[in-house]
């Protein structure tokens, strides 16, 4: 038992007045009156025995004292079974506001709203001389309310907390709570969350801060090598496991976990996503999507993944998920650049909507600038450069290229604005080692590649294909090719031979010292069945597109980051685009300090044109854990404690008692009163 406002207890001294009146009563006097008519009506009140009259006086005194003390205790806010039985001077409320706290139960109440109800109910039992602090956390902790004695201000700040679509990092939040709790001890930390319990051990030394987060939110990101299954991820450790390290609590600081997890949650979400243009296919894109089902789901579910390009539904997919499954899907897409791609996952009974949608624009590419460098050779009747010119013109309508025809003397001045260089029958004196290069009929050594020119070309009726799956040979009919070899070169680095003439490579592609090469050791103009066939334009186009993959800045790279991160930006404002209420919604915000916090899901663009996308994509947030009935501090136990009629603030009980005493005293002593 404890009083929240003990300053009113001095009013208990007023009990001396009724006690004194009871002990020092005036004795009755005999008085002569003119008539006894009126006194006869009161005879019945005085015909009681002496012991009954004494008992009534004692009861009257007790009722008077009960009425007085009840009013004083109500003003002093009497509480039973208070939270601070151990004499805590500080209570730190550590409230989880990460994405998983948006999960709703059957009545539509989110975990955060339930947590607020519990904290507000518990605060009623905290004495007003105990300071309370409030920390909200997701990927990082934020002190929302420093230690204060003002409950109204604290409750106002508590009500303003909202869920952020950000993965949580519990360990750093607990470290921050410990630092705040140690400012005035003894202290108690209320950790209100839906995540599994963190192992705790008490130590007498300083607490370990800044350690690794035992519950690191792992954001799944697909790589190009990922396939349609997630079997390669099966050996990964559980991101919510806390087996490696335990939280260390200093002396005089205790931790109480208040769990608000659902009993049997069902949640499927998108946990990985990546999109890229399909090489050598204009307007085609390839997306990898990973969907997951939480391990504590009671049964398998069937999910529906709808794929929208613009406003059109292009690929409805269904996927069967068992509890704990992570399944990858490869999506083939067609669309215009900058169209908005939207993925929506639907599962019956899903309790968390934050991880069900992903939006991102289709990759946008600028024109590829190609420098075609060849010497002017009017004496050559074959004019081999004309065949390359015809090949370049053949695919300009299908692909976005800008061709710069240059002579070797003009090359150095144009190299800064070029993405891919074609050296046709020449090699520059100053080798460009920072861009991809296509060599056609090279006259000698080219950068890191050793080349020897054959003055007399060697004709070959056919070529032997080493790797017909290489992108440079895409749709090229190698069996109909007849070429004249004019150069012999060495295979260096990861240069891969694609065509052979006997034992000598004729065509090779690969990376040498970080530079992408395509080497053609033959002359198109002197070859019989190559320059006028469809294979030569395809070969040139494939070589340029393949080389352009390594050129920076051609395909716009969105700044793809998980929510909760901070990215450097330039500009004064940013516009967020997200899917809401059946359509795309845009919201603008000011930028300060050159940094943008990714505190929401969607696509952002600054007023300077910098763009990016923020996705949740967190296995830890998607893998909702069910409530462990055997653990302490769960939601059910907390609600039972708060709803007990003999616990917490009993002011309302005292007011009821006062009303009852007034009614009882009126019935016992004043029902036969004469007026």
Secondary structure by P-SEA (a helix, b strand, c coil): ccccccccccccccaaaaaaaaabbbbbbbbbcccaaaaaaacccccccaaaaaaaaaaaaaaaaaaaaaaaaaaacccccccccccccbbbbbccccccccccccccccaaaaaaaaaaaaaaaccccbbbbbbbbcccccccccccccaaaaaaaaaacccccccccaaaaaaaaaaaaaccccccccccccccccbbbbbcccccccccccccbbbbbbccccccccccccccccccccccbbbbbcccbbbbbbbbcccbbbbbbbcbbbbbcccccccbbbbbbbbbbbccccbbbbbbbbbbccccccbbbbbbbccbbbbbbbbbbbbccccbbbbbbbbcccccccccbbbbccccccbbbbbbccccccccccaaaaaaaaaaaccccccbbbbbbbcccccccccccccbbbbcccccccccccbbbbbcccccccccbbbbbccbbbbbcbbbbcccccccccccccccbbbbbcccccccccccccccccccccbbbbbcccccbbbbcccccccccccccaaaaaaaaaaaaaaaccccccccccccccccbbbbbbccbbbbbbbcccbbbbbbbbbcccccccccbbbbbcccccccccccccccccccccccccccccaaaaaaaaaccccccaaaaaaaaaaaaaaaaaacccccccc
